[in-house]
Amino acid sequence: MPAGGQRRVSRALVEGMRDTLVHRGPDGAGTFHEEYDDGCAVGLGHRRLSIVDVAHGAQPMASDDGALQLVYNGEVYNHPTEMRALQAQGVQYHTHCDTETVLRLFERDGVRAPERLRGMFAVAIWNRRTRELFLARDRFGVKPVYYVHTDDGALYFASEIKALLEAGAVRPALNWRALPDFLANHAPSGDETLFEGVRRLPAGHTLVWRDGKIELRQYWDLSYANSGTDTRPEADLVAEYQERFREAVRIRLMADVPLGMFLSGGIDSAAITAAMSTLVDDQIKTFSVAFAEREANELHYARLVSQRYRTDHHEIVVSPDQFFDALPSLVWHEDEPIAHPSSVALNFVSRLASERVKVVLTGEGSDETLAGYNRYRATIYQMAVGQRYEQLVPSALRGAVRSAVGALPAGRVRQKLSRTILTRAADLDTLYFDNFAVFARAEQPSLLTREARARVAGADPYAAYHAALARTDARTLLDRLLYADTKTYLHELLMKQDQMSMAASIESRVPFLDHPFVEWVSTLPASMKLRGVTTKHVLRQAMANQLPPEILSRKKMGFPVPVGAWFRGAHRPLVDEYVLGERALARGVFEPSAVRRLVARHQAGENHSERLWALVTFEMWQRIFLDGEGAGDVSRTLGHSAGRAPALT
């Protein structure tokens, strides 16, 4: 944390920030601190989760001459190859860990060093000679970097926002500019956060601080310029996919500690398990989580894969009470409102896994690179049909159809029809962003109070998506959507994966986001990703003889969590407290009549579970971070609202 002016970075401050994140690294801690005559001071703190070269590799790590001081979170999977190349050039290694490889590459290549790294990483290097701080984040943003750059030039950075708050870098306050983005997209999509003054370093970027000023540079982007240019037979493409996928899994098995697999029962985690079975000699440890409700229980499918590959399989079934008891502490871990209810389940399975392993592989990234979401197919179809509909059907008749849909009784039929070309214009904002938003742009003004509308000042909730679409070189609609989601929606999924697993002190690795693999996948024809109604075509073909037919043919569930039913039933008091309660409404963010109508419509049978979830966790976040309540206090309020004593986790 370089600082100057009136701000002093003491060793105690750095250690306080560091130890706020003890869950990210319970195996060790280190600090570098130095002050200079001109008032500048620098501090680097590190918590270690020992994975590679456990006996060595303590951080901060210094160069041989002491000029460079490095702290680093993540794993560099091409470390053995780069280490051998550096040793061949005469570099003398003191450890066998990837941390030293990152440092040695920076010594040689400077700010271009991240271009050599294959893996997930957040890196900070202080150069004592030039008085420069260098930050870098991996290409997809698997590992987080948050920072505060103050008006007097001080820079604070950390893997989680709570460490920045611990340092007093900012006063916790709602960033109103990010509110429309959060309401539409589950979470802020760009480099803004819900905390005023706190930003995230974008994926694939570096940041250099010197003399109070910062400079950001993008060192990598995903190109679709060669999409569809490989005209080889499909069998050849499938064979190469198999080979590249297997290699992406293989290099992520680098560890000197036990590792396992999160097995959901979907094709992504099943495919990784199948690949692992050919690469390890020991029995694979697999872990699954589910809920008792039948529609939210995929354990049958996970067991099929486990039986196929004879894994050492472990399961946990989470009750609604356990789910909600854990929620406040997980909002604290997430730093922002929890975007997806599945985050809670992810933490439960992470805690289960932490009893036996220290590293897990997971299936994130497949959907955004291989068109795994049904919304891609629905949008492409509706865009094509909608444009014909507008050309062939007179506007007066289209208006009559819209009115007829609007006159239908409130319920799921009207709700579904209102998301089609019968009521919506055939453009991307309407059929993609609005259709799959939590609160669409046009709905937000009636949700917000007059004062809140003035504060958000017309901020575009889709700004990050529009920026991504404007800069991509993708030519087809499918590739454009995949690029935009890789730069926005995927970010929140990766933060969920990182923070919910690190809350249990385990590391998660994502083979589907191996960047050379993704760069090759981007060259595939669209038909190898989405073929008719079949998603992830190339992956299904690659796994055709390796997975049970039930896994290959099943529809995507997306890890459903039955919060909608819970909010109608025994846990309705949570909605009464965190959405309709006097304290929530007194904040002046949401129009009381609007949220009351929303709750009534949900109770009447419409599905507004995503919206209610967003409002509930947003209020919890405000109480924990803006009001300064402990997660335990919020949990006690939650338990009282539900008429029971909470079991704090």
NUMI-571699 format. One line per field, with one value per residue (C-alpha): x, y, z; residue number from 1; residue in one letter. Coordinates in Angstrom, 2 decimals. Example, Ala and Ser with C-alpha at 12.3 -4.5 7.8 and 13.67 -1.06 7.14 Angstrom:
! NUMI-571699
xx = [12.30/13.67]
yy = [-4.50/-1.06]
zz = [7.80/7.14]
n = [1/2]
res = [A/S]
END
This chain:
! NUMI-571699
xx = [0.00/2.15/1.06/2.16/0.83/-1.14/-1.53/0.90/1.07/2.19/3.21/0.24/-2.14/-0.70/-0.91/-4.49/-5.44/-3.53/-5.13/-8.64/-8.05/-6.73/-9.28/-7.51/-4.22/-4.21/-0.83/1.43/1.76/4.38/4.86/7.20/7.15/9.35/9.19/11.07/12.33/9.89/6.86/6.16/5.62/4.92/3.58/2.89/1.04/0.45/-1.51/-0.34/-2.33/0.53/-0.04/3.30/6.70/5.02/8.28/9.48/7.98/7.10/5.98/6.70/9.48/12.49/14.81/18.43/19.43/16.36/15.18/11.94/9.38/6.53/3.21/1.11/-2.12/-2.88/-1.15/0.99/0.65/3.45/5.85/7.91/8.49/9.35/11.61/13.62/13.95/15.12/17.61/18.97/19.60/21.64/19.02/19.67/16.51/16.20/12.82/10.69/7.55/5.77/6.08/9.77/9.05/6.72/9.44/12.19/10.08/9.42/13.15/13.70/10.62/9.31/5.68/5.33/5.90/2.15/2.08/4.24/2.00/-0.50/-2.85/-4.76/-2.98/-3.09/0.43/1.88/5.57/7.23/10.37/12.46/14.80/12.17/9.57/6.95/4.21/3.15/-0.18/-1.38/-4.51/-4.99/-6.69/-10.18/-10.13/-10.16/-8.26/-9.55/-7.79/-9.63/-8.10/-8.69/-6.79/-7.28/-7.30/-3.86/-2.36/-2.31/-3.08/-4.55/-5.15/-6.30/-7.87/-11.08/-12.79/-13.03/-9.25/-9.57/-12.27/-10.08/-7.39/-9.83/-9.01/-12.64/-15.69/-18.28/-20.89/-23.17/-21.88/-25.10/-23.63/-23.28/-26.79/-28.61/-25.95/-26.41/-30.20/-30.11/-27.21/-26.97/-23.75/-21.75/-20.43/-17.47/-14.69/-17.09/-18.18/-21.11/-18.66/-18.04/-14.36/-13.52/-12.69/-11.56/-8.58/-10.07/-9.13/-6.17/-4.86/-1.87/-1.66/1.47/1.59/4.28/4.38/0.71/-0.50/-1.74/-1.70/-3.73/-2.78/-4.56/-2.10/-4.58/-7.96/-9.99/-10.18/-12.81/-11.18/-10.48/-13.84/-15.02/-11.83/-10.86/-12.67/-11.36/-13.88/-15.81/-14.09/-10.72/-12.01/-13.49/-10.24/-8.23/-10.75/-10.26/-6.49/-6.50/-9.08/-7.12/-3.99/-5.90/-6.94/-3.50/-1.59/-4.11/-3.22/0.06/0.04/1.98/-1.23/-4.42/-6.84/-10.38/-13.31/-16.61/-19.03/-22.42/-23.80/-23.67/-21.60/-18.83/-17.78/-18.40/-16.03/-13.28/-13.73/-13.43/-10.22/-8.77/-9.39/-6.83/-4.25/-4.06/-3.25/-5.02/-8.78/-10.35/-12.12/-15.41/-17.81/-21.46/-24.13/-27.90/-31.16/-33.86/-36.36/-36.52/-36.27/-33.03/-31.31/-28.79/-27.17/-28.47/-26.45/-23.34/-23.54/-23.70/-20.40/-18.88/-19.83/-18.48/-15.06/-15.11/-14.41/-14.19/-17.49/-18.85/-22.19/-23.97/-27.68/-28.43/-31.68/-33.39/-32.52/-28.84/-28.93/-30.29/-28.25/-25.08/-26.20/-25.05/-21.53/-21.29/-22.43/-19.48/-17.16/-18.52/-18.12/-21.19/-24.74/-24.58/-25.52/-26.65/-28.22/-25.99/-23.07/-24.35/-24.41/-20.92/-19.64/-21.22/-19.56/-16.28/-16.40/-17.11/-14.14/-11.81/-11.98/-10.09/-8.39/-6.83/-7.43/-10.49/-11.19/-14.47/-16.40/-16.76/-16.23/-17.66/-21.02/-19.49/-17.07/-19.30/-22.74/-24.07/-26.91/-30.29/-30.50/-28.08/-30.34/-33.48/-32.01/-30.69/-34.02/-36.11/-33.90/-34.35/-38.07/-38.74/-37.27/-39.49/-42.48/-41.94/-41.55/-44.63/-47.16/-48.67/-47.85/-51.53/-51.91/-48.69/-50.07/-53.28/-51.29/-49.30/-52.51/-53.99/-50.96/-51.11/-54.78/-54.11/-54.54/-51.40/-49.44/-46.71/-48.34/-48.44/-44.99/-43.51/-45.31/-44.18/-40.60/-41.17/-41.34/-45.11/-44.48/-40.85/-38.86/-36.46/-33.24/-30.43/-31.07/-34.65/-34.37/-31.08/-30.23/-33.79/-35.13/-32.52/-32.07/-33.17/-34.76/-34.74/-33.76/-37.35/-38.53/-36.01/-37.52/-40.73/-38.73/-36.57/-37.70/-37.52/-34.40/-32.76/-33.55/-31.84/-28.78/-28.31/-28.60/-29.64/-26.71/-26.92/-27.22/-25.86/-22.89/-20.26/-22.00/-22.28/-18.59/-17.67/-19.84/-18.28/-14.70/-14.98/-13.84/-16.49/-18.69/-21.55/-24.21/-23.35/-19.65/-20.49/-22.69/-20.07/-17.43/-19.68/-20.57/-16.92/-16.10/-19.07/-21.29/-18.43/-16.64/-19.26/-19.31/-15.55/-15.77/-18.42/-16.16/-13.09/-14.68/-16.95/-14.13/-11.51/-13.93/-13.35/-9.58/-9.44/-8.30/-10.44/-9.06/-10.93/-9.64/-12.24/-10.57/-7.08/-6.33/-4.60/-7.53/-10.11/-8.21/-8.47/-12.14/-12.90/-11.80/-14.40/-17.43/-20.59/-22.15/-19.53/-20.84/-24.57/-26.21/-29.95/-31.20/-28.06/-25.56/-21.83/-21.89/-18.13/-17.91/-20.78/-19.11/-15.76/-17.36/-19.67/-17.89/-16.76/-19.89/-23.22/-25.94/-28.05/-25.32/-24.86/-28.56/-29.92/-31.09/-29.03/-30.31/-27.89/-27.85/-31.35/-32.00/-35.69/-35.61/-38.84/-40.77/-38.94/-39.93/-43.57/-43.43/-41.68/-39.09/-41.54/-40.63/-37.22/-38.96/-41.06/-37.89/-35.38/-37.67/-40.85/-39.49/-39.47/-35.68/-35.27/-37.85/-36.54/-33.30/-35.13/-33.76/-36.86/-40.39/-42.50/-45.53/-43.36/-41.78/-45.13/-46.60/-43.61/-44.00/-47.76/-47.21/-44.71/-47.14/-49.83/-47.77/-45.50/-41.82/-39.87/-37.35/-34.33/-35.69/-36.56/-33.19/-31.45/-33.42/-32.92/-29.16/-28.80/-30.38/-28.19/-25.12/-26.10/-26.58/-23.24/-21.03/-22.76/-24.37/-21.42/-23.36/-21.58/-22.72/-23.68/-26.03/-27.71/-27.97/-29.70/-32.16/-32.70/-33.37/-35.75/-37.64/-38.02/-39.18/-36.20/-32.76/-30.10/-27.20/-24.34/-21.71]
yy = [0.00/2.96/6.16/9.73/13.07/12.89/9.12/6.91/3.22/1.65/-1.95/-2.39/-1.17/-3.62/-6.50/-5.59/-5.70/-8.95/-10.71/-9.69/-12.21/-15.06/-17.41/-16.95/-18.15/-19.83/-21.54/-18.53/-14.75/-12.22/-8.45/-6.02/-2.43/0.53/4.29/6.97/10.42/12.20/10.79/7.93/4.55/1.11/-2.05/-5.49/-8.15/-11.78/-14.73/-18.10/-21.15/-23.58/-25.59/-25.91/-26.28/-26.16/-25.94/-22.87/-19.99/-17.71/-14.23/-11.42/-12.82/-10.64/-10.66/-11.56/-7.90/-7.00/-4.42/-6.25/-7.34/-9.59/-10.83/-13.12/-15.10/-17.92/-20.65/-20.48/-23.84/-23.43/-22.74/-25.94/-25.09/-21.46/-22.45/-24.80/-22.12/-19.53/-21.97/-22.67/-18.91/-19.03/-18.00/-19.56/-20.72/-20.91/-22.71/-24.92/-22.79/-20.80/-17.61/-17.47/-17.98/-14.96/-12.90/-14.10/-13.40/-9.86/-9.37/-10.33/-9.01/-6.20/-5.22/-7.73/-10.67/-11.54/-12.37/-15.42/-16.69/-19.48/-19.69/-17.63/-14.87/-11.57/-10.13/-7.11/-6.15/-3.18/-1.87/-0.17/1.42/3.11/3.45/1.88/-0.60/-3.09/-4.98/-7.65/-9.75/-12.95/-12.94/-13.97/-12.51/-15.81/-14.11/-10.77/-7.43/-4.47/-1.06/2.46/5.38/8.37/12.04/12.55/9.76/6.91/3.45/0.60/-2.82/-6.24/-9.52/-8.62/-5.29/-5.89/-5.42/-1.97/-1.08/-2.37/0.08/3.00/3.56/4.58/5.18/2.49/4.15/3.01/3.70/4.91/4.80/1.02/0.43/0.11/-2.38/-4.44/-4.40/-5.54/-7.99/-9.59/-7.63/-4.71/-5.85/-3.57/-2.20/-0.44/-1.99/-1.15/0.66/4.29/4.70/1.00/-0.36/-3.71/-4.14/-5.48/-8.97/-9.09/-5.74/-4.36/-1.26/0.78/3.31/5.95/9.33/9.12/8.43/5.16/3.81/0.83/-1.28/-4.20/-6.98/-9.57/-9.81/-12.64/-12.52/-14.09/-12.88/-16.45/-17.88/-20.48/-20.43/-24.00/-26.07/-29.48/-32.32/-32.29/-35.46/-33.71/-30.72/-32.98/-34.92/-31.73/-30.49/-33.69/-33.29/-29.62/-30.13/-33.01/-30.83/-28.00/-30.45/-32.05/-28.88/-27.99/-31.10/-29.43/-29.55/-30.91/-31.32/-33.39/-32.20/-33.11/-32.25/-30.41/-32.80/-31.21/-33.87/-31.55/-32.22/-29.74/-31.22/-34.74/-34.07/-32.85/-35.94/-38.14/-36.39/-36.58/-40.33/-40.80/-38.55/-39.60/-42.90/-42.29/-42.48/-39.12/-37.35/-35.83/-33.58/-32.72/-30.57/-30.50/-29.57/-31.93/-30.55/-32.80/-29.98/-28.82/-32.16/-33.38/-36.00/-38.84/-37.54/-36.89/-40.47/-41.82/-40.12/-41.15/-44.78/-44.64/-43.50/-45.10/-41.85/-41.37/-39.50/-37.22/-35.39/-32.82/-31.96/-28.43/-27.60/-24.19/-23.31/-24.11/-22.13/-18.95/-19.27/-19.17/-16.29/-13.25/-14.59/-15.35/-11.83/-10.69/-13.04/-11.93/-8.20/-7.41/-8.79/-12.45/-12.50/-16.12/-18.36/-21.16/-19.33/-20.54/-24.14/-23.68/-22.67/-25.73/-28.08/-26.15/-26.73/-30.39/-30.63/-28.75/-31.69/-33.83/-31.67/-28.26/-27.82/-28.55/-28.36/-26.81/-26.35/-22.55/-20.99/-23.70/-21.96/-18.64/-20.23/-23.00/-21.31/-23.38/-21.08/-21.44/-17.65/-17.69/-19.97/-18.08/-14.69/-15.73/-17.33/-14.41/-11.86/-13.65/-14.32/-10.92/-9.00/-10.95/-10.41/-6.65/-6.66/-8.75/-7.82/-4.30/-2.17/-1.82/-5.59/-5.90/-3.32/-5.30/-8.43/-6.53/-5.29/-8.79/-10.19/-7.36/-8.12/-11.73/-12.59/-12.14/-15.36/-17.33/-17.40/-13.62/-13.42/-15.72/-14.11/-10.68/-11.76/-12.62/-10.75/-10.51/-7.70/-6.70/-5.04/-7.23/-5.62/-6.91/-4.61/-5.81/-9.50/-10.21/-7.67/-6.78/-10.31/-11.82/-8.92/-9.15/-5.69/-4.50/-0.92/0.17/-1.34/0.37/3.89/2.58/0.47/3.36/6.34/9.81/10.56/7.33/8.06/11.42/9.80/7.18/10.00/7.82/5.40/2.72/-0.71/-2.32/0.01/-2.70/-5.00/-2.24/-1.43/-5.09/-5.39/-2.22/-3.49/-7.16/-8.34/-11.10/-11.11/-13.49/-12.67/-15.78/-14.93/-11.32/-12.51/-15.00/-12.27/-9.86/-12.46/-13.49/-9.88/-9.27/-12.08/-14.55/-12.13/-12.52/-16.30/-16.37/-14.09/-16.41/-19.38/-17.68/-16.13/-19.00/-21.55/-19.32/-18.71/-22.40/-22.02/-24.11/-23.18/-23.77/-24.17/-23.78/-25.90/-24.55/-21.13/-22.22/-19.29/-21.12/-23.56/-20.74/-18.95/-22.11/-22.67/-19.14/-20.22/-23.01/-22.57/-21.53/-24.90/-26.63/-24.67/-24.26/-26.68/-26.24/-26.66/-28.53/-26.53/-27.29/-29.56/-30.13/-31.01/-33.48/-35.12/-35.23/-36.96/-39.24/-42.45/-41.33/-40.22/-41.92/-41.06/-39.45/-36.84/-36.11/-35.66/-33.97/-30.39/-27.75/-27.08/-24.33/-25.51/-24.37/-23.22/-23.18/-19.75/-18.78/-21.51/-20.77/-17.10/-18.14/-20.58/-20.79/-18.15/-15.49/-13.51/-12.81/-10.94/-9.07/-8.01/-7.33/-6.13/-4.80/-3.96/-0.41/-0.30/-1.43/0.99/3.90/3.90/5.67/3.42/1.46/2.72/1.01/0.51/-1.10/-3.68/-4.46/-5.17/-7.34/-9.45/-9.77/-10.95/-13.54/-14.77/-15.00/-17.47/-15.41/-16.23/-13.29/-15.28/-13.60/-10.16/-10.89/-12.56/-9.41/-7.18/-9.42/-9.75/-6.05/-5.10/-7.61/-6.14/-2.62/-3.69/-5.50/-3.03/0.36/0.18/-1.65/-4.56/-7.86/-10.81/-12.46/-9.58/-9.86/-13.61/-13.12/-10.72/-13.29/-16.03/-13.81/-12.96/-16.65/-17.39/-19.56/-19.36/-19.22/-21.63/-19.27/-20.53]
zz = [0.00/-1.14/0.54/0.90/2.04/5.28/5.22/7.07/6.35/9.59/10.08/12.41/9.69/7.16/9.61/10.46/6.78/6.33/9.25/8.24/5.46/7.60/6.01/2.67/4.12/7.51/6.96/7.35/7.35/6.36/6.11/4.37/5.60/4.76/5.27/3.35/4.29/1.97/3.80/1.44/3.07/1.69/3.24/1.79/3.76/2.85/4.18/2.83/1.84/1.20/-2.00/-3.86/-2.15/1.24/3.18/1.30/-0.64/2.28/1.28/0.84/-1.34/-2.16/-5.13/-4.42/-4.16/-2.10/-4.65/-5.44/-2.87/-4.07/-2.70/-4.83/-4.69/-7.12/-9.09/-12.23/-13.95/-16.46/-13.59/-14.13/-17.80/-17.10/-14.19/-16.40/-19.08/-16.54/-15.02/-18.49/-18.75/-15.55/-12.99/-9.58/-7.79/-4.00/-3.94/-6.17/-5.91/-8.58/-6.50/-7.30/-10.99/-10.99/-9.31/-11.67/-14.74/-13.50/-12.98/-16.61/-18.41/-16.20/-16.70/-19.54/-17.18/-16.85/-20.55/-19.73/-16.92/-17.53/-14.60/-12.05/-10.20/-8.37/-8.12/-6.33/-6.67/-5.01/-6.70/-4.02/-6.59/-8.76/-5.95/-8.18/-7.30/-9.95/-9.78/-12.21/-12.47/-14.50/-17.88/-16.76/-13.26/-11.39/-8.56/-7.25/-6.81/-5.24/-4.72/-3.43/-4.95/-2.69/-3.62/-2.07/-4.18/-1.65/-3.00/-0.97/-2.49/-1.29/-2.35/-0.52/0.16/3.90/4.18/2.60/5.12/7.94/6.83/6.77/3.11/2.55/4.69/3.88/1.69/-1.12/-4.62/-6.20/-9.71/-9.41/-8.05/-11.44/-12.61/-9.43/-9.72/-13.34/-13.39/-9.93/-9.25/-10.67/-14.05/-14.66/-12.47/-10.08/-6.78/-4.51/-2.21/-3.09/-3.90/-4.20/-7.64/-8.97/-11.26/-14.51/-15.62/-17.98/-16.76/-14.90/-12.73/-11.99/-9.13/-8.97/-7.23/-6.35/-9.89/-11.36/-14.90/-16.09/-19.11/-20.75/-21.58/-22.93/-24.61/-26.10/-29.89/-32.13/-35.33/-36.47/-35.45/-37.96/-40.04/-39.15/-41.79/-40.80/-40.36/-37.10/-35.90/-36.07/-34.09/-31.44/-31.15/-30.71/-28.14/-26.16/-26.22/-25.24/-22.50/-21.01/-20.95/-19.23/-16.51/-16.26/-15.49/-12.78/-10.84/-9.78/-5.97/-3.03/-1.02/-1.51/-4.19/-5.23/-7.47/-6.98/-8.71/-9.43/-11.75/-14.76/-17.84/-16.94/-13.61/-14.95/-17.87/-15.54/-13.37/-16.44/-17.50/-13.98/-13.90/-16.69/-15.05/-11.40/-9.78/-6.49/-6.04/-6.90/-4.04/-5.20/-3.29/-3.94/-2.30/-2.67/-0.99/0.17/-2.34/-5.39/-7.93/-6.30/-5.87/-8.44/-6.26/-8.45/-11.40/-9.30/-8.03/-11.59/-12.39/-9.07/-9.70/-13.25/-12.06/-8.61/-6.81/-3.06/-2.97/-0.23/-0.05/2.06/2.03/3.25/5.04/4.63/8.23/7.67/4.44/6.00/9.20/7.10/4.89/6.95/7.46/3.75/2.82/4.95/3.08/-0.31/0.55/-1.56/-1.71/-2.68/-6.34/-6.55/-3.88/-5.15/-3.49/-0.14/-1.32/-2.73/0.68/2.30/-0.16/0.24/3.98/3.35/0.99/3.36/5.76/3.22/0.57/0.08/-3.67/-5.83/-9.55/-10.70/-13.94/-14.18/-17.61/-19.83/-20.25/-21.33/-23.81/-25.23/-25.16/-22.29/-21.26/-22.90/-23.12/-26.07/-28.08/-27.02/-27.91/-31.32/-32.19/-30.95/-32.71/-36.04/-35.67/-34.09/-36.98/-39.41/-37.12/-37.15/-40.95/-41.71/-39.01/-39.04/-36.01/-35.08/-34.86/-32.88/-30.47/-30.08/-29.27/-26.65/-25.09/-25.07/-23.28/-20.77/-20.10/-19.14/-15.45/-13.37/-13.29/-14.98/-18.43/-18.65/-17.10/-19.78/-22.74/-21.57/-22.25/-25.93/-29.22/-28.73/-26.28/-26.82/-29.59/-31.56/-30.34/-28.15/-25.19/-24.99/-25.84/-24.06/-21.39/-20.32/-20.67/-18.40/-16.00/-12.40/-12.63/-16.24/-17.02/-17.71/-14.41/-12.18/-12.09/-10.52/-8.06/-6.82/-4.79/-6.29/-4.24/-5.37/-9.03/-8.66/-7.10/-9.82/-12.36/-15.27/-15.00/-17.71/-16.04/-19.20/-19.68/-19.11/-21.60/-24.19/-23.78/-24.28/-27.39/-28.81/-28.55/-29.50/-32.92/-32.92/-36.00/-35.18/-32.61/-30.60/-30.34/-29.43/-26.58/-25.40/-25.34/-23.44/-20.82/-20.44/-19.59/-17.29/-16.01/-15.68/-13.36/-10.64/-10.98/-10.48/-7.45/-6.02/-6.60/-5.12/-2.05/-1.08/-1.35/0.26/3.14/3.84/3.20/0.06/-3.43/-6.53/-10.05/-13.34/-16.27/-18.71/-18.38/-19.35/-21.62/-24.53/-24.48/-24.56/-27.33/-29.42/-28.54/-29.77/-33.27/-33.47/-35.72/-33.89/-34.73/-32.56/-29.58/-30.18/-32.61/-32.84/-29.28/-28.19/-26.16/-25.81/-28.83/-29.01/-25.31/-25.59/-28.58/-26.80/-23.80/-25.79/-24.82/-21.40/-19.53/-18.76/-21.34/-18.60/-18.06/-21.75/-22.51/-19.38/-19.44/-17.69/-14.17/-13.21/-9.60/-8.61/-5.05/-4.03/-2.37/-4.11/-2.32/0.93/0.72/0.31/3.21/6.54/5.62/4.50/7.68/6.12/3.32/5.87/7.72/4.95/2.15/3.75/7.19/8.52/8.68/5.07/3.69/5.77/3.76/0.95/-1.79/-2.81/-3.24/-0.53/-2.78/-5.47/-3.18/-1.58/-5.03/-5.88/-2.74/-3.33/-6.91/-5.73/-3.09/-5.78/-7.82/-10.07/-9.77/-8.40/-6.39/-8.06/-7.27/-3.68/-3.18/-4.48/-2.13/0.92/0.50/-0.39/2.95/4.79/3.09/4.15/7.76/7.92/6.04/5.99/9.43/10.97/12.43/12.84/10.77/14.05/14.92/11.53/11.98/15.33/13.69/10.95/13.49/15.44/12.24/11.46/15.00/15.96/17.47/14.76/14.65/13.89/11.47]
n = [1/2/3/4/5/6/7/8/9/10/11/12/13/14/15/16/17/18/19/20/21/22/23/24/25/26/27/28/29/30/31/32/33/34/35/36/37/38/39/40/41/42/43/44/45/46/47/48/49/50/51/52/53/54/55/56/57/58/59/60/61/62/63/64/65/66/67/68/69/70/71/72/73/74/75/76/77/78/79/80/81/82/83/84/85/86/87/88/89/90/91/92/93/94/95/96/97/98/99/100/101/102/103/104/105/106/107/108/109/110/111/112/113/114/115/116/117/118/119/120/121/122/123/124/125/126/127/128/129/130/131/132/133/134/135/136/137/138/139/140/141/142/143/144/145/146/147/148/149/150/151/152/153/154/155/156/157/158/159/160/161/162/163/164/165/166/167/168/169/170/171/172/173/174/175/176/177/178/179/180/181/182/183/184/185/186/187/188/189/190/191/192/193/194/195/196/197/198/199/200/201/202/203/204/205/206/207/208/209/210/211/212/213/214/215/216/217/218/219/220/221/222/223/224/225/226/227/228/229/230/231/232/233/234/235/236/237/238/239/240/241/242/243/244/245/246/247/248/249/250/251/252/253/254/255/256/257/258/259/260/261/262/263/264/265/266/267/268/269/270/271/272/273/274/275/276/277/278/279/280/281/282/283/284/285/286/287/288/289/290/291/292/293/294/295/296/297/298/299/300/301/302/303/304/305/306/307/308/309/310/311/312/313/314/315/316/317/318/319/320/321/322/323/324/325/326/327/328/329/330/331/332/333/334/335/336/337/338/339/340/341/342/343/344/345/346/347/348/349/350/351/352/353/354/355/356/357/358/359/360/361/362/363/364/365/366/367/368/369/370/371/372/373/374/375/376/377/378/379/380/381/382/383/384/385/386/387/388/389/390/391/392/393/394/395/396/397/398/399/400/401/402/403/404/405/406/407/408/409/410/411/412/413/414/415/416/417/418/419/420/421/422/423/424/425/426/427/428/429/430/431/432/433/434/435/436/437/438/439/440/441/442/443/444/445/446/447/448/449/450/451/452/453/454/455/456/457/458/459/460/461/462/463/464/465/466/467/468/469/470/471/472/473/474/475/476/477/478/479/480/481/482/483/484/485/486/487/488/489/490/491/492/493/494/495/496/497/498/499/500/501/502/503/504/505/506/507/508/509/510/511/512/513/514/515/516/517/518/519/520/521/522/523/524/525/526/527/528/529/530/531/532/533/534/535/536/537/538/539/540/541/542/543/544/545/546/547/548/549/550/551/552/553/554/555/556/557/558/559/560/561/562/563/564/565/566/567/568/569/570/571/572/573/574/575/576/577/578/579/580/581/582/583/584/585/586/587/588/589/590/591/592/593/594/595/596/597/598/599/600/601/602/603/604/605/606/607/608/609/610/611/612/613/614/615/616/617/618/619/620/621/622/623/624/625/626/627/628/629/630/631/632/633/634/635/636/637/638/639/640/641/642/643/644/645/646/647/648/649]
res = [M/P/A/G/G/Q/R/R/V/S/R/A/L/V/E/G/M/R/D/T/L/V/H/R/G/P/D/G/A/G/T/F/H/E/E/Y/D/D/G/C/A/V/G/L/G/H/R/R/L/S/I/V/D/V/A/H/G/A/Q/P/M/A/S/D/D/G/A/L/Q/L/V/Y/N/G/E/V/Y/N/H/P/T/E/M/R/A/L/Q/A/Q/G/V/Q/Y/H/T/H/C/D/T/E/T/V/L/R/L/F/E/R/D/G/V/R/A/P/E/R/L/R/G/M/F/A/V/A/I/W/N/R/R/T/R/E/L/F/L/A/R/D/R/F/G/V/K/P/V/Y/Y/V/H/T/D/D/G/A/L/Y/F/A/S/E/I/K/A/L/L/E/A/G/A/V/R/P/A/L/N/W/R/A/L/P/D/F/L/A/N/H/A/P/S/G/D/E/T/L/F/E/G/V/R/R/L/P/A/G/H/T/L/V/W/R/D/G/K/I/E/L/R/Q/Y/W/D/L/S/Y/A/N/S/G/T/D/T/R/P/E/A/D/L/V/A/E/Y/Q/E/R/F/R/E/A/V/R/I/R/L/M/A/D/V/P/L/G/M/F/L/S/G/G/I/D/S/A/A/I/T/A/A/M/S/T/L/V/D/D/Q/I/K/T/F/S/V/A/F/A/E/R/E/A/N/E/L/H/Y/A/R/L/V/S/Q/R/Y/R/T/D/H/H/E/I/V/V/S/P/D/Q/F/F/D/A/L/P/S/L/V/W/H/E/D/E/P/I/A/H/P/S/S/V/A/L/N/F/V/S/R/L/A/S/E/R/V/K/V/V/L/T/G/E/G/S/D/E/T/L/A/G/Y/N/R/Y/R/A/T/I/Y/Q/M/A/V/G/Q/R/Y/E/Q/L/V/P/S/A/L/R/G/A/V/R/S/A/V/G/A/L/P/A/G/R/V/R/Q/K/L/S/R/T/I/L/T/R/A/A/D/L/D/T/L/Y/F/D/N/F/A/V/F/A/R/A/E/Q/P/S/L/L/T/R/E/A/R/A/R/V/A/G/A/D/P/Y/A/A/Y/H/A/A/L/A/R/T/D/A/R/T/L/L/D/R/L/L/Y/A/D/T/K/T/Y/L/H/E/L/L/M/K/Q/D/Q/M/S/M/A/A/S/I/E/S/R/V/P/F/L/D/H/P/F/V/E/W/V/S/T/L/P/A/S/M/K/L/R/G/V/T/T/K/H/V/L/R/Q/A/M/A/N/Q/L/P/P/E/I/L/S/R/K/K/M/G/F/P/V/P/V/G/A/W/F/R/G/A/H/R/P/L/V/D/E/Y/V/L/G/E/R/A/L/A/R/G/V/F/E/P/S/A/V/R/R/L/V/A/R/H/Q/A/G/E/N/H/S/E/R/L/W/A/L/V/T/F/E/M/W/Q/R/I/F/L/D/G/E/G/A/G/D/V/S/R/T/L/G/H/S/A/G/R/A/P/A/L/T]
END
